[in-house]
Amino acid sequence: MSGESVNETDCARCRELESQRDEAVGDAEGYWDECRRLKAQRDELVEALHRVVEELTPCAAAFRGEDMADVPTYVATALGVANAALAKAEAKGGA
């Protein structure tokens, strides 16, 4: 094999690897963008849930004449599940 054909082969392989690298970087950036979007949505939902609990707990307790102390526990459990799912997704993304 001549030196010229080795260089051509090396250059072609180098271009192929660079292309794969660029594709992988683009994929990773897309995954991180999606992760940031999902985190922002989660934060908005958490805030909304807190507002709902703050608004409805006293009203429901007064209306029904019952103690609604368990409602925040249920919401906290749901948030824990959502946070665990997000952590799992982040771990899969390489965080």
N, CA, C and O atoms as a CHARMM CRD file, in Angstrom:
* protein
*
  380
    1    1 MET  N      0.84800  -1.16700   0.00000 PROA 1      0.00000
    2    1 MET  CA     0.00000   0.00000   0.00000 PROA 1      0.00000
    3    1 MET  C      0.89500   1.23300   0.00000 PROA 1      0.00000
    4    1 MET  O      1.84600   1.30800   0.77800 PROA 1      0.00000
    5    2 SER  N      0.60100   2.18900  -0.85800 PROA 2      0.00000
    6    2 SER  CA     1.42800   3.38500  -0.93800 PROA 2      0.00000
    7    2 SER  C      1.04000   4.35000   0.17100 PROA 2      0.00000
    8    2 SER  O     -0.04500   4.25600   0.74700 PROA 2      0.00000
    9    3 GLY  N      1.94600   5.28200   0.46200 PROA 3      0.00000
   10    3 GLY  CA     1.69300   6.28300   1.49500 PROA 3      0.00000
   11    3 GLY  C      0.49500   7.14400   1.16600 PROA 3      0.00000
   12    3 GLY  O     -0.21400   7.57300   2.07600 PROA 3      0.00000
   13    4 GLU  N      0.24600   7.41100  -0.09800 PROA 4      0.00000
   14    4 GLU  CA    -0.87600   8.25200  -0.49900 PROA 4      0.00000
   15    4 GLU  C     -2.20600   7.57600  -0.20700 PROA 4      0.00000
   16    4 GLU  O     -3.13300   8.23100   0.27000 PROA 4      0.00000
   17    5 SER  N     -2.32400   6.27900  -0.48100 PROA 5      0.00000
   18    5 SER  CA    -3.58900   5.59400  -0.23200 PROA 5      0.00000
   19    5 SER  C     -3.85200   5.47300   1.27400 PROA 5      0.00000
   20    5 SER  O     -5.00500   5.53100   1.70200 PROA 5      0.00000
   21    6 VAL  N     -2.82000   5.31000   2.06400 PROA 6      0.00000
   22    6 VAL  CA    -2.99400   5.26000   3.52200 PROA 6      0.00000
   23    6 VAL  C     -3.52500   6.60100   4.00500 PROA 6      0.00000
   24    6 VAL  O     -4.44600   6.64400   4.82000 PROA 6      0.00000
   25    7 ASN  N     -2.96200   7.68300   3.52000 PROA 7      0.00000
   26    7 ASN  CA    -3.43400   9.01200   3.93100 PROA 7      0.00000
   27    7 ASN  C     -4.87400   9.24500   3.51000 PROA 7      0.00000
   28    7 ASN  O     -5.65700   9.81800   4.26800 PROA 7      0.00000
   29    8 GLU  N     -5.22800   8.81000   2.31500 PROA 8      0.00000
   30    8 GLU  CA    -6.61100   8.96300   1.86100 PROA 8      0.00000
   31    8 GLU  C     -7.55100   8.15200   2.74500 PROA 8      0.00000
   32    8 GLU  O     -8.63100   8.61700   3.11200 PROA 8      0.00000
   33    9 THR  N     -7.12900   6.93300   3.08300 PROA 9      0.00000
   34    9 THR  CA    -7.93800   6.08900   3.96000 PROA 9      0.00000
   35    9 THR  C     -8.05800   6.72500   5.33700 PROA 9      0.00000
   36    9 THR  O     -9.14500   6.77700   5.91200 PROA 9      0.00000
   37   10 ASP  N     -6.93300   7.21000   5.86500 PROA 10     0.00000
   38   10 ASP  CA    -6.95000   7.86400   7.17500 PROA 10     0.00000
   39   10 ASP  C     -7.84000   9.09400   7.16300 PROA 10     0.00000
   40   10 ASP  O     -8.59400   9.32200   8.10900 PROA 10     0.00000
   41   11 CYS  N     -7.76400   9.88500   6.11000 PROA 11     0.00000
   42   11 CYS  CA    -8.58100  11.09500   6.00500 PROA 11     0.00000
   43   11 CYS  C    -10.06500  10.74700   5.92800 PROA 11     0.00000
   44   11 CYS  O    -10.89800  11.39800   6.55800 PROA 11     0.00000
   45   12 ALA  N    -10.38400   9.72200   5.15500 PROA 12     0.00000
   46   12 ALA  CA   -11.78500   9.30800   5.04100 PROA 12     0.00000
   47   12 ALA  C    -12.29900   8.82900   6.39500 PROA 12     0.00000
   48   12 ALA  O    -13.41600   9.16300   6.78900 PROA 12     0.00000
   49   13 ARG  N    -11.49400   8.05500   7.10400 PROA 13     0.00000
   50   13 ARG  CA   -11.90000   7.55800   8.42900 PROA 13     0.00000
   51   13 ARG  C    -12.03100   8.72900   9.40500 PROA 13     0.00000
   52   13 ARG  O    -12.94800   8.77100  10.22500 PROA 13     0.00000
   53   14 CYS  N    -11.10500   9.66900   9.30200 PROA 14     0.00000
   54   14 CYS  CA   -11.15100  10.85400  10.16400 PROA 14     0.00000
   55   14 CYS  C    -12.43100  11.64100   9.91200 PROA 14     0.00000
   56   14 CYS  O    -13.09200  12.06000  10.86200 PROA 14     0.00000
   57   15 ARG  N    -12.78500  11.84500   8.66800 PROA 15     0.00000
   58   15 ARG  CA   -14.02200  12.56900   8.32900 PROA 15     0.00000
   59   15 ARG  C    -15.24700  11.81800   8.85200 PROA 15     0.00000
   60   15 ARG  O    -16.19000  12.42500   9.36000 PROA 15     0.00000
   61   16 GLU  N    -15.22100  10.50000   8.71900 PROA 16     0.00000
   62   16 GLU  CA   -16.33500   9.68200   9.21400 PROA 16     0.00000
   63   16 GLU  C    -16.47700   9.83600  10.73100 PROA 16     0.00000
   64   16 GLU  O    -17.58400  10.00700  11.24100 PROA 16     0.00000
   65   17 LEU  N    -15.35500   9.77500  11.44300 PROA 17     0.00000
   66   17 LEU  CA   -15.39200   9.91900  12.89700 PROA 17     0.00000
   67   17 LEU  C    -15.83900  11.32500  13.31200 PROA 17     0.00000
   68   17 LEU  O    -16.59500  11.48400  14.27100 PROA 17     0.00000
   69   18 GLU  N    -15.37300  12.32700  12.59600 PROA 18     0.00000
   70   18 GLU  CA   -15.80200  13.69900  12.88200 PROA 18     0.00000
   71   18 GLU  C    -17.29900  13.85500  12.67300 PROA 18     0.00000
   72   18 GLU  O    -17.97900  14.52200  13.45300 PROA 18     0.00000
   73   19 SER  N    -17.80900  13.23500  11.61500 PROA 19     0.00000
   74   19 SER  CA   -19.24200  13.28800  11.33900 PROA 19     0.00000
   75   19 SER  C    -20.02800  12.61200  12.45600 PROA 19     0.00000
   76   19 SER  O    -21.05200  13.12900  12.90300 PROA 19     0.00000
   77   20 GLN  N    -19.54800  11.45500  12.90500 PROA 20     0.00000
   78   20 GLN  CA   -20.21600  10.74900  14.00900 PROA 20     0.00000
   79   20 GLN  C    -20.17400  11.57900  15.28800 PROA 20     0.00000
   80   20 GLN  O    -21.15600  11.64100  16.02800 PROA 20     0.00000
   81   21 ARG  N    -19.03700  12.21100  15.54100 PROA 21     0.00000
   82   21 ARG  CA   -18.90100  13.06200  16.72100 PROA 21     0.00000
   83   21 ARG  C    -19.88000  14.22900  16.65000 PROA 21     0.00000
   84   21 ARG  O    -20.56600  14.52200  17.62900 PROA 21     0.00000
   85   22 ASP  N    -19.94900  14.89000  15.51500 PROA 22     0.00000
   86   22 ASP  CA   -20.85700  16.02600  15.36000 PROA 22     0.00000
   87   22 ASP  C    -22.30400  15.60800  15.54900 PROA 22     0.00000
   88   22 ASP  O    -23.09400  16.33200  16.15700 PROA 22     0.00000
   89   23 GLU  N    -22.64900  14.43800  15.02600 PROA 23     0.00000
   90   23 GLU  CA   -24.01000  13.92600  15.19000 PROA 23     0.00000
   91   23 GLU  C    -24.30200  13.63800  16.66600 PROA 23     0.00000
   92   23 GLU  O    -25.37700  13.96900  17.16600 PROA 23     0.00000
   93   24 ALA  N    -23.34200  13.02200  17.35600 PROA 24     0.00000
   94   24 ALA  CA   -23.52700  12.70800  18.77500 PROA 24     0.00000
   95   24 ALA  C    -23.65000  13.98400  19.61300 PROA 24     0.00000
   96   24 ALA  O    -24.46400  14.04600  20.53400 PROA 24     0.00000
   97   25 VAL  N    -22.85800  14.98000  19.30100 PROA 25     0.00000
   98   25 VAL  CA   -22.93000  16.26400  20.01700 PROA 25     0.00000
   99   25 VAL  C    -24.29100  16.90800  19.77700 PROA 25     0.00000
  100   25 VAL  O    -24.90500  17.42900  20.70800 PROA 25     0.00000
  101   26 GLY  N    -24.75600  16.87500  18.55500 PROA 26     0.00000
  102   26 GLY  CA   -26.07400  17.43500  18.24200 PROA 26     0.00000
  103   26 GLY  C    -27.17800  16.70600  18.98100 PROA 26     0.00000
  104   26 GLY  O    -28.10200  17.33300  19.49800 PROA 26     0.00000
  105   27 ASP  N    -27.08700  15.38000  19.03500 PROA 27     0.00000
  106   27 ASP  CA   -28.07800  14.59700  19.78400 PROA 27     0.00000
  107   27 ASP  C    -28.04800  14.96500  21.25800 PROA 27     0.00000
  108   27 ASP  O    -29.09500  15.17300  21.87100 PROA 27     0.00000
  109   28 ALA  N    -26.85500  15.04600  21.82800 PROA 28     0.00000
  110   28 ALA  CA   -26.72400  15.37300  23.25100 PROA 28     0.00000
  111   28 ALA  C    -27.29400  16.76200  23.54300 PROA 28     0.00000
  112   28 ALA  O    -27.98200  16.95400  24.54600 PROA 28     0.00000
  113   29 GLU  N    -27.01300  17.71600  22.68200 PROA 29     0.00000
  114   29 GLU  CA   -27.56100  19.06600  22.87900 PROA 29     0.00000
  115   29 GLU  C    -29.07900  19.04300  22.82300 PROA 29     0.00000
  116   29 GLU  O    -29.74300  19.73700  23.59200 PROA 29     0.00000
  117   30 GLY  N    -29.62400  18.25500  21.92400 PROA 30     0.00000
  118   30 GLY  CA   -31.07500  18.12000  21.83800 PROA 30     0.00000
  119   30 GLY  C    -31.66100  17.50900  23.09700 PROA 30     0.00000
  120   30 GLY  O    -32.70300  17.94800  23.58300 PROA 30     0.00000
  121   31 TYR  N    -30.98400  16.48500  23.62600 PROA 31     0.00000
  122   31 TYR  CA   -31.45600  15.84800  24.86200 PROA 31     0.00000
  123   31 TYR  C    -31.41400  16.83700  26.02300 PROA 31     0.00000
  124   31 TYR  O    -32.34500  16.88700  26.82700 PROA 31     0.00000
  125   32 TRP  N    -30.34900  17.62000  26.11900 PROA 32     0.00000
  126   32 TRP  CA   -30.24100  18.58600  27.21600 PROA 32     0.00000
  127   32 TRP  C    -31.27500  19.69200  27.07600 PROA 32     0.00000
  128   32 TRP  O    -31.83200  20.15100  28.07400 PROA 32     0.00000
  129   33 ASP  N    -31.53500  20.12000  25.85700 PROA 33     0.00000
  130   33 ASP  CA   -32.59000  21.12300  25.64800 PROA 33     0.00000
  131   33 ASP  C    -33.93200  20.58600  26.10800 PROA 33     0.00000
  132   33 ASP  O    -34.70000  21.29100  26.76300 PROA 33     0.00000
  133   34 GLU  N    -34.21200  19.34600  25.76800 PROA 34     0.00000
  134   34 GLU  CA   -35.46600  18.71700  26.18300 PROA 34     0.00000
  135   34 GLU  C    -35.51700  18.57200  27.70700 PROA 34     0.00000
  136   34 GLU  O    -36.56200  18.79200  28.32100 PROA 34     0.00000
  137   35 CYS  N    -34.40500  18.20900  28.30100 PROA 35     0.00000
  138   35 CYS  CA   -34.33700  18.07300  29.76100 PROA 35     0.00000
  139   35 CYS  C    -34.60700  19.42000  30.43200 PROA 35     0.00000
  140   35 CYS  O    -35.36100  19.48400  31.40200 PROA 35     0.00000
  141   36 ARG  N    -34.00600  20.48400  29.93000 PROA 36     0.00000
  142   36 ARG  CA   -34.24300  21.82000  30.49900 PROA 36     0.00000
  143   36 ARG  C    -35.70400  22.23000  30.33600 PROA 36     0.00000
  144   36 ARG  O    -36.28900  22.84000  31.23100 PROA 36     0.00000
  145   37 ARG  N    -36.28200  21.89500  29.20100 PROA 37     0.00000
  146   37 ARG  CA   -37.69300  22.21600  28.96900 PROA 37     0.00000
  147   37 ARG  C    -38.57800  21.46500  29.95600 PROA 37     0.00000
  148   37 ARG  O    -39.50700  22.03200  30.53100 PROA 37     0.00000
  149   38 LEU  N    -38.28100  20.19300  30.14400 PROA 38     0.00000
  150   38 LEU  CA   -39.06500  19.38300  31.07300 PROA 38     0.00000
  151   38 LEU  C    -38.89300  19.85200  32.52000 PROA 38     0.00000
  152   38 LEU  O    -39.84800  19.83500  33.29600 PROA 38     0.00000
  153   39 LYS  N    -37.68500  20.26800  32.87900 PROA 39     0.00000
  154   39 LYS  CA   -37.46000  20.80000  34.23100 PROA 39     0.00000
  155   39 LYS  C    -38.27300  22.07200  34.44700 PROA 39     0.00000
  156   39 LYS  O    -38.86100  22.26800  35.51100 PROA 39     0.00000
  157   40 ALA  N    -38.30200  22.92500  33.44700 PROA 40     0.00000
  158   40 ALA  CA   -39.08700  24.15600  33.56200 PROA 40     0.00000
  159   40 ALA  C    -40.56900  23.83600  33.70900 PROA 40     0.00000
  160   40 ALA  O    -41.27000  24.46400  34.50300 PROA 40     0.00000
  161   41 GLN  N    -41.04300  22.86300  32.94600 PROA 41     0.00000
  162   41 GLN  CA   -42.44100  22.44900  33.06700 PROA 41     0.00000
  163   41 GLN  C    -42.71100  21.87700  34.44800 PROA 41     0.00000
  164   41 GLN  O    -43.73900  22.17100  35.05800 PROA 41     0.00000
  165   42 ARG  N    -41.79800  21.06900  34.93500 PROA 42     0.00000
  166   42 ARG  CA   -41.95500  20.48900  36.27500 PROA 42     0.00000
  167   42 ARG  C    -42.03200  21.59000  37.32300 PROA 42     0.00000
  168   42 ARG  O    -42.88300  21.54900  38.21200 PROA 42     0.00000
  169   43 ASP  N    -41.14300  22.57600  37.21900 PROA 43     0.00000
  170   43 ASP  CA   -41.14400  23.67800  38.18400 PROA 43     0.00000
  171   43 ASP  C    -42.46900  24.44500  38.15400 PROA 43     0.00000
  172   43 ASP  O    -42.99400  24.83500  39.19600 PROA 43     0.00000
  173   44 GLU  N    -42.99700  24.65300  36.95300 PROA 44     0.00000
  174   44 GLU  CA   -44.28900  25.33000  36.82800 PROA 44     0.00000
  175   44 GLU  C    -45.40400  24.50100  37.45700 PROA 44     0.00000
  176   44 GLU  O    -46.28000  25.03400  38.13800 PROA 44     0.00000
  177   45 LEU  N    -45.36200  23.20000  37.22200 PROA 45     0.00000
  178   45 LEU  CA   -46.38300  22.31800  37.79700 PROA 45     0.00000
  179   45 LEU  C    -46.28000  22.25600  39.31200 PROA 45     0.00000
  180   45 LEU  O    -47.29900  22.24000  40.00200 PROA 45     0.00000
  181   46 VAL  N    -45.07200  22.22100  39.83300 PROA 46     0.00000
  182   46 VAL  CA   -44.88800  22.20800  41.28700 PROA 46     0.00000
  183   46 VAL  C    -45.48400  23.47300  41.89500 PROA 46     0.00000
  184   46 VAL  O    -46.20800  23.41200  42.88800 PROA 46     0.00000
  185   47 GLU  N    -45.18100  24.59600  41.30300 PROA 47     0.00000
  186   47 GLU  CA   -45.72500  25.86300  41.80400 PROA 47     0.00000
  187   47 GLU  C    -47.24800  25.86500  41.72500 PROA 47     0.00000
  188   47 GLU  O    -47.92300  26.30900  42.65400 PROA 47     0.00000
  189   48 ALA  N    -47.78000  25.37600  40.62800 PROA 48     0.00000
  190   48 ALA  CA   -49.23500  25.32700  40.47900 PROA 48     0.00000
  191   48 ALA  C    -49.85800  24.40300  41.52600 PROA 48     0.00000
  192   48 ALA  O    -50.89700  24.72800  42.10100 PROA 48     0.00000
  193   49 LEU  N    -49.23300  23.26500  41.77100 PROA 49     0.00000
  194   49 LEU  CA   -49.75400  22.34600  42.78200 PROA 49     0.00000
  195   49 LEU  C    -49.72400  22.97700  44.17700 PROA 49     0.00000
  196   49 LEU  O    -50.65700  22.81100  44.96300 PROA 49     0.00000
  197   50 HSD  N    -48.65800  23.68800  44.46800 PROA 50     0.00000
  198   50 HSD  CA   -48.58500  24.36100  45.77000 PROA 50     0.00000
  199   50 HSD  C    -49.69700  25.40400  45.91100 PROA 50     0.00000
  200   50 HSD  O    -50.31400  25.52700  46.96900 PROA 50     0.00000
  201   51 ARG  N    -49.94000  26.13800  44.85300 PROA 51     0.00000
  202   51 ARG  CA   -51.01900  27.14300  44.90200 PROA 51     0.00000
  203   51 ARG  C    -52.38000  26.48300  45.08400 PROA 51     0.00000
  204   51 ARG  O    -53.21700  26.96100  45.85000 PROA 51     0.00000
  205   52 VAL  N    -52.59100  25.38200  44.37400 PROA 52     0.00000
  206   52 VAL  CA   -53.86300  24.66200  44.50300 PROA 52     0.00000
  207   52 VAL  C    -54.05600  24.17700  45.93400 PROA 52     0.00000
  208   52 VAL  O    -55.12600  24.35600  46.51500 PROA 52     0.00000
  209   53 VAL  N    -53.03400  23.57100  46.49600 PROA 53     0.00000
  210   53 VAL  CA   -53.13400  23.07200  47.86700 PROA 53     0.00000
  211   53 VAL  C    -53.39400  24.22200  48.83200 PROA 53     0.00000
  212   53 VAL  O    -54.23900  24.11300  49.72100 PROA 53     0.00000
  213   54 GLU  N    -52.67000  25.31900  48.65600 PROA 54     0.00000
  214   54 GLU  CA   -52.86200  26.47600  49.54000 PROA 54     0.00000
  215   54 GLU  C    -54.27900  27.02600  49.44100 PROA 54     0.00000
  216   54 GLU  O    -54.86500  27.42600  50.44600 PROA 54     0.00000
  217   55 GLU  N    -54.82400  27.04400  48.23800 PROA 55     0.00000
  218   55 GLU  CA   -56.15900  27.60300  48.03400 PROA 55     0.00000
  219   55 GLU  C    -57.27700  26.65700  48.45500 PROA 55     0.00000
  220   55 GLU  O    -58.25400  27.08000  49.07200 PROA 55     0.00000
  221   56 LEU  N    -57.13500  25.39500  48.12600 PROA 56     0.00000
  222   56 LEU  CA   -58.24200  24.46400  48.31500 PROA 56     0.00000
  223   56 LEU  C    -58.28600  23.78300  49.67500 PROA 56     0.00000
  224   56 LEU  O    -59.36900  23.44500  50.15200 PROA 56     0.00000
  225   57 THR  N    -57.16300  23.57800  50.29500 PROA 57     0.00000
  226   57 THR  CA   -57.15900  22.85300  51.56000 PROA 57     0.00000
  227   57 THR  C    -58.04900  23.51400  52.60900 PROA 57     0.00000
  228   57 THR  O    -58.90500  22.83400  53.17300 PROA 57     0.00000
  229   58 PRO  N    -57.89100  24.80300  52.89700 PROA 58     0.00000
  230   58 PRO  CA   -58.75400  25.40800  53.91600 PROA 58     0.00000
  231   58 PRO  C    -60.23200  25.43100  53.50100 PROA 58     0.00000
  232   58 PRO  O    -61.12600  25.24100  54.32500 PROA 58     0.00000
  233   59 CYS  N    -60.46000  25.66600  52.21800 PROA 59     0.00000
  234   59 CYS  CA   -61.84200  25.71200  51.73200 PROA 59     0.00000
  235   59 CYS  C    -62.51000  24.35000  51.87400 PROA 59     0.00000
  236   59 CYS  O    -63.62700  24.25200  52.38100 PROA 59     0.00000
  237   60 ALA  N    -61.83600  23.31500  51.43400 PROA 60     0.00000
  238   60 ALA  CA   -62.41200  21.97600  51.50500 PROA 60     0.00000
  239   60 ALA  C    -62.61900  21.54900  52.95000 PROA 60     0.00000
  240   60 ALA  O    -63.64000  20.94800  53.28500 PROA 60     0.00000
  241   61 ALA  N    -61.65400  21.85700  53.80300 PROA 61     0.00000
  242   61 ALA  CA   -61.78000  21.47600  55.21300 PROA 61     0.00000
  243   61 ALA  C    -62.97100  22.19000  55.84800 PROA 61     0.00000
  244   61 ALA  O    -63.72900  21.57900  56.60100 PROA 61     0.00000
  245   62 ALA  N    -63.13900  23.46800  55.55100 PROA 62     0.00000
  246   62 ALA  CA   -64.24500  24.22400  56.12500 PROA 62     0.00000
  247   62 ALA  C    -65.58100  23.73300  55.56900 PROA 62     0.00000
  248   62 ALA  O    -66.56000  23.61500  56.30600 PROA 62     0.00000
  249   63 PHE  N    -65.61400  23.45100  54.27800 PROA 63     0.00000
  250   63 PHE  CA   -66.85600  23.01700  53.64200 PROA 63     0.00000
  251   63 PHE  C    -67.29200  21.65200  54.15800 PROA 63     0.00000
  252   63 PHE  O    -68.46700  21.43600  54.45500 PROA 63     0.00000
  253   64 ARG  N    -66.34700  20.74600  54.26200 PROA 64     0.00000
  254   64 ARG  CA   -66.67100  19.37400  54.64300 PROA 64     0.00000
  255   64 ARG  C    -66.61900  19.15900  56.14500 PROA 64     0.00000
  256   64 ARG  O    -67.08100  18.13300  56.64500 PROA 64     0.00000
  257   65 GLY  N    -66.05800  20.12000  56.86500 PROA 65     0.00000
  258   65 GLY  CA   -65.92200  19.95200  58.29700 PROA 65     0.00000
  259   65 GLY  C    -64.93700  18.86100  58.65600 PROA 65     0.00000
  260   65 GLY  O    -65.04000  18.24700  59.71800 PROA 65     0.00000
  261   66 GLU  N    -63.96700  18.61400  57.75900 PROA 66     0.00000
  262   66 GLU  CA   -62.98400  17.55900  57.99300 PROA 66     0.00000
  263   66 GLU  C    -61.58300  18.14100  57.98800 PROA 66     0.00000
  264   66 GLU  O    -61.34400  19.23700  57.48000 PROA 66     0.00000
  265   67 ASP  N    -60.68100  17.39600  58.55400 PROA 67     0.00000
  266   67 ASP  CA   -59.27400  17.78400  58.53900 PROA 67     0.00000
  267   67 ASP  C    -58.67100  17.33300  57.21000 PROA 67     0.00000
  268   67 ASP  O    -58.68600  16.14700  56.88200 PROA 67     0.00000
  269   68 MET  N    -58.15200  18.27200  56.46600 PROA 68     0.00000
  270   68 MET  CA   -57.57700  17.94500  55.15600 PROA 68     0.00000
  271   68 MET  C    -56.04400  17.92500  55.22100 PROA 68     0.00000
  272   68 MET  O    -55.36800  18.19600  54.22900 PROA 68     0.00000
  273   69 ALA  N    -55.52200  17.60700  56.37500 PROA 69     0.00000
  274   69 ALA  CA   -54.06900  17.64500  56.56300 PROA 69     0.00000
  275   69 ALA  C    -53.32600  16.66000  55.65400 PROA 69     0.00000
  276   69 ALA  O    -52.14800  16.86300  55.36100 PROA 69     0.00000
  277   70 ASP  N    -53.99600  15.60700  55.20900 PROA 70     0.00000
  278   70 ASP  CA   -53.32000  14.61500  54.36700 PROA 70     0.00000
  279   70 ASP  C    -53.13400  15.06000  52.92000 PROA 70     0.00000
  280   70 ASP  O    -52.34100  14.46000  52.19500 PROA 70     0.00000
  281   71 VAL  N    -53.83800  16.08700  52.48700 PROA 71     0.00000
  282   71 VAL  CA   -53.72300  16.53400  51.09100 PROA 71     0.00000
  283   71 VAL  C    -52.28300  16.90400  50.75100 PROA 71     0.00000
  284   71 VAL  O    -51.78300  16.44500  49.72400 PROA 71     0.00000
  285   72 PRO  N    -51.58600  17.71200  51.55900 PROA 72     0.00000
  286   72 PRO  CA   -50.19000  18.01300  51.21100 PROA 72     0.00000
  287   72 PRO  C    -49.31400  16.75800  51.14400 PROA 72     0.00000
  288   72 PRO  O    -48.36800  16.71300  50.35700 PROA 72     0.00000
  289   73 THR  N    -49.60700  15.76500  51.93600 PROA 73     0.00000
  290   73 THR  CA   -48.84700  14.51800  51.89400 PROA 73     0.00000
  291   73 THR  C    -49.04600  13.82600  50.54600 PROA 73     0.00000
  292   73 THR  O    -48.09200  13.32800  49.94800 PROA 73     0.00000
  293   74 TYR  N    -50.28900  13.80100  50.07800 PROA 74     0.00000
  294   74 TYR  CA   -50.55900  13.18500  48.77500 PROA 74     0.00000
  295   74 TYR  C    -49.83800  13.93800  47.66200 PROA 74     0.00000
  296   74 TYR  O    -49.26700  13.33000  46.75700 PROA 74     0.00000
  297   75 VAL  N    -49.87000  15.25600  47.73800 PROA 75     0.00000
  298   75 VAL  CA   -49.19400  16.06700  46.71600 PROA 75     0.00000
  299   75 VAL  C    -47.68400  15.84300  46.79500 PROA 75     0.00000
  300   75 VAL  O    -47.01900  15.70800  45.76800 PROA 75     0.00000
  301   76 ALA  N    -47.14900  15.80400  48.00900 PROA 76     0.00000
  302   76 ALA  CA   -45.70700  15.57100  48.16600 PROA 76     0.00000
  303   76 ALA  C    -45.31700  14.21700  47.59600 PROA 76     0.00000
  304   76 ALA  O    -44.26000  14.08500  46.97900 PROA 76     0.00000
  305   77 THR  N    -46.15100  13.22000  47.79500 PROA 77     0.00000
  306   77 THR  CA   -45.87700  11.89700  47.23900 PROA 77     0.00000
  307   77 THR  C    -45.85200  11.95300  45.71100 PROA 77     0.00000
  308   77 THR  O    -44.96900  11.37700  45.07600 PROA 77     0.00000
  309   78 ALA  N    -46.82000  12.64500  45.13400 PROA 78     0.00000
  310   78 ALA  CA   -46.85900  12.78100  43.66900 PROA 78     0.00000
  311   78 ALA  C    -45.62800  13.51800  43.16100 PROA 78     0.00000
  312   78 ALA  O    -45.06500  13.14300  42.13300 PROA 78     0.00000
  313   79 LEU  N    -45.20400  14.56000  43.86700 PROA 79     0.00000
  314   79 LEU  CA   -44.01200  15.29800  43.46100 PROA 79     0.00000
  315   79 LEU  C    -42.76600  14.42300  43.59400 PROA 79     0.00000
  316   79 LEU  O    -41.85600  14.50400  42.76900 PROA 79     0.00000
  317   80 GLY  N    -42.72600  13.59600  44.62200 PROA 80     0.00000
  318   80 GLY  CA   -41.60000  12.67600  44.78300 PROA 80     0.00000
  319   80 GLY  C    -41.49200  11.71200  43.62300 PROA 80     0.00000
  320   80 GLY  O    -40.39900  11.43600  43.12900 PROA 80     0.00000
  321   81 VAL  N    -42.62300  11.20400  43.19500 PROA 81     0.00000
  322   81 VAL  CA   -42.64000  10.30400  42.04200 PROA 81     0.00000
  323   81 VAL  C    -42.15800  11.04400  40.79000 PROA 81     0.00000
  324   81 VAL  O    -41.35800  10.51200  40.02100 PROA 81     0.00000
  325   82 ALA  N    -42.64400  12.26300  40.59200 PROA 82     0.00000
  326   82 ALA  CA   -42.22900  13.04800  39.42300 PROA 82     0.00000
  327   82 ALA  C    -40.73800  13.35600  39.47000 PROA 82     0.00000
  328   82 ALA  O    -40.05600  13.26800  38.44900 PROA 82     0.00000
  329   83 ASN  N    -40.22300  13.71600  40.64600 PROA 83     0.00000
  330   83 ASN  CA   -38.79500  14.01100  40.76900 PROA 83     0.00000
  331   83 ASN  C    -37.94900  12.76300  40.53900 PROA 83     0.00000
  332   83 ASN  O    -36.88200  12.84300  39.93000 PROA 83     0.00000
  333   84 ALA  N    -38.41200  11.61400  41.01900 PROA 84     0.00000
  334   84 ALA  CA   -37.67700  10.36700  40.79100 PROA 84     0.00000
  335   84 ALA  C    -37.62500  10.04000  39.30200 PROA 84     0.00000
  336   84 ALA  O    -36.59500   9.59800  38.79400 PROA 84     0.00000
  337   85 ALA  N    -38.73400  10.25800  38.61000 PROA 85     0.00000
  338   85 ALA  CA   -38.76500  10.00800  37.16700 PROA 85     0.00000
  339   85 ALA  C    -37.80900  10.94800  36.43100 PROA 85     0.00000
  340   85 ALA  O    -37.12000  10.53700  35.49700 PROA 85     0.00000
  341   86 LEU  N    -37.77400  12.21400  36.86100 PROA 86     0.00000
  342   86 LEU  CA   -36.86500  13.17400  36.24200 PROA 86     0.00000
  343   86 LEU  C    -35.41400  12.78300  36.50500 PROA 86     0.00000
  344   86 LEU  O    -34.58200  12.85300  35.60100 PROA 86     0.00000
  345   87 ALA  N    -35.10600  12.37300  37.73200 PROA 87     0.00000
  346   87 ALA  CA   -33.74100  11.96000  38.05700 PROA 87     0.00000
  347   87 ALA  C    -33.32400  10.76500  37.20200 PROA 87     0.00000
  348   87 ALA  O    -32.18700  10.69000  36.73600 PROA 87     0.00000
  349   88 LYS  N    -34.24900   9.83900  37.00200 PROA 88     0.00000
  350   88 LYS  CA   -33.95900   8.67200  36.17000 PROA 88     0.00000
  351   88 LYS  C    -33.68500   9.10900  34.73000 PROA 88     0.00000
  352   88 LYS  O    -32.76400   8.60500  34.08800 PROA 88     0.00000
  353   89 ALA  N    -34.49100  10.04900  34.22900 PROA 89     0.00000
  354   89 ALA  CA   -34.28800  10.54900  32.86100 PROA 89     0.00000
  355   89 ALA  C    -32.96000  11.28100  32.74300 PROA 89     0.00000
  356   89 ALA  O    -32.26100  11.15300  31.73800 PROA 89     0.00000
  357   90 GLU  N    -32.61000  12.05300  33.77800 PROA 90     0.00000
  358   90 GLU  CA   -31.33300  12.76700  33.75700 PROA 90     0.00000
  359   90 GLU  C    -30.16900  11.78000  33.77600 PROA 90     0.00000
  360   90 GLU  O    -29.17200  11.97800  33.08200 PROA 90     0.00000
  361   91 ALA  N    -30.29400  10.72000  34.57000 PROA 91     0.00000
  362   91 ALA  CA   -29.22500   9.72000  34.63900 PROA 91     0.00000
  363   91 ALA  C    -29.02800   9.05400  33.28500 PROA 91     0.00000
  364   91 ALA  O    -27.89600   8.78200  32.88500 PROA 91     0.00000
  365   92 LYS  N    -30.11500   8.79100  32.58300 PROA 92     0.00000
  366   92 LYS  CA   -30.00900   8.19600  31.24500 PROA 92     0.00000
  367   92 LYS  C    -29.35700   9.16000  30.27500 PROA 92     0.00000
  368   92 LYS  O    -28.71500   8.73800  29.31300 PROA 92     0.00000
  369   93 GLY  N    -29.52100  10.48000  30.52400 PROA 93     0.00000
  370   93 GLY  CA   -28.94000  11.48900  29.64200 PROA 93     0.00000
  371   93 GLY  C    -27.47400  11.75000  29.92200 PROA 93     0.00000
  372   93 GLY  O    -26.84600  12.53900  29.21600 PROA 93     0.00000
  373   94 GLY  N    -26.90900  11.10200  30.94400 PROA 94     0.00000
  374   94 GLY  CA   -25.48900  11.26000  31.23200 PROA 94     0.00000
  375   94 GLY  C    -25.19300  12.32700  32.25000 PROA 94     0.00000
  376   94 GLY  O    -24.03700  12.72500  32.39400 PROA 94     0.00000
  377   95 ALA  N    -26.20900  12.81600  32.97500 PROA 95     0.00000
  378   95 ALA  CA   -25.98200  13.85400  33.98700 PROA 95     0.00000
  379   95 ALA  C    -25.28600  13.28200  35.18700 PROA 95     0.00000
  380   95 ALA  O    -25.01000  14.00500  36.14400 PROA 95     0.00000
